[in-house]
Amino acid sequence: MWRDRWFAVGGIGAAVACLACLTPIAVGILGAIGLSAWVGHLDLVVLPVLAALLIYRYRVACRRAP
């Protein structure tokens, strides 16, 4: 029960950290190499990748649980 709550809190924290830290860095890199037109679609890629990682981690954690 508590493990599921902590997993949800960790997922929310990872999403906030991803948006707060990774997105500005990616904007800077894309602007530096001339691909600044892709910046508007950056969150459409970052959030599904994060969701896929969370689903994968949850399945791995469920396999280990007795």
Order of alpha helices (4+ residues) and beta strands (2+ residues): alpha-alpha-alpha
